[in-house]
Amino acid sequence: MLRPDDLYEIVDESVATGPAATPKVLVHALDGFMDAGQAGRVTADHLLEVLEHRLLARFDVDLLHDYRARRPEVTFAEDRFTDYTPPHLSLHLVTDDAGVDFLLLEGVEPDNHWDRFAGAVRQLIDQYNVTLTIGVHGIPMGVPHTRPLGLTAHATRPELVTRSNIWDGEMRLPASAGTMLQVRLGEAGRDAMGFAVHVPHYLAENRFPGAALALVHAISAATGLLLPSKALLDEAAVTGRLVDEQVEASDDASAVVKSLETQYDAAAGSVSRKSLLADSTPSADELGAEVEQFLAELNRDDD
């Protein structure tokens, strides 16, 4: 039977470990389950692009990944295959703009050995004196891109949730490695939380930098980390203008967005309304062929 520490290897042993090490936050963004607008992926990429970092540990993806379910890409150039891009799952030490270190776990969500994976993360949390773990991703919602993006917050202790969610009650959902990790950390008495940013459902398949911007701000607010966001802000402004132009060029798309705006504003102004999913969220048929066309054009423009 594999032990949790068989799933990863430490590649940089110069970082202080143990209880005497400086307390740290661990942020994780795992690709594979649900990440509307590529929110978690863009957040991780952004942090690695704008902040100093170094690789601490890598997981054995061959043990964790189902290659036939999620096939890596390879380039075919004239008469040969080149540039095979293998999946990865890596732990980085990142330094924020104030010189504070934190950890970032990013890459593919494990397909196998979830409990061993959780045990491995728990070992790394102990080793690097992590006091709070935060997971981030995006979920599709019936909301317009013209309004502030909402967030659903969750945590192992109620005291960690400092914002109100738009619904209450209980529901059964498909699990992910990230959500299972939070459950296991809570059972072990460790502080863990997460944010799911609400991405307009008609943009869920596109790169939507405004969603990553909301996640970066949420991480900063929850931890005090000084995380730069200007690059995301600039990209979000460009994307917003592009979407506006595509919507304005289509009567059907404009009607859908206006309907969502009305619904959003009514929900925001009513203390009794708990869910933006209630009542009249447009169906796929109501979005119509015009909306699908503007999404296709948006994808081509992004490419």
Buried (B, 14 or more C-beta within 10 A) or exposed (E): EEEBBEBBEBEEEEBEEEEEBEEBBBBBBBBBBBBBBBBBBBBBBBBBEBBEBEEBBBBBBEBBBEEEEEEEEEEEEEEEEEEEEEBBBBBBBBBBEEEBBBBBBBBBBBBEBBEBBBBBBBBBBBBBBBEBBBBBBBBBBBBBBBBEBBBBBBBBEEEBBEEEBBEEEEEEEEEBBBBBBBEBBBEBEBBBBBBBBBBBBBBBBBBBBBBBBBBBBBBBEBBEBEBBBEEBBEBBEEBBEBBEEBBEEBEBBBBBBEBBBEBBEEBEEEEEBBBBEEEEBBEEEEBBEBBBBBBEBBEEEEE
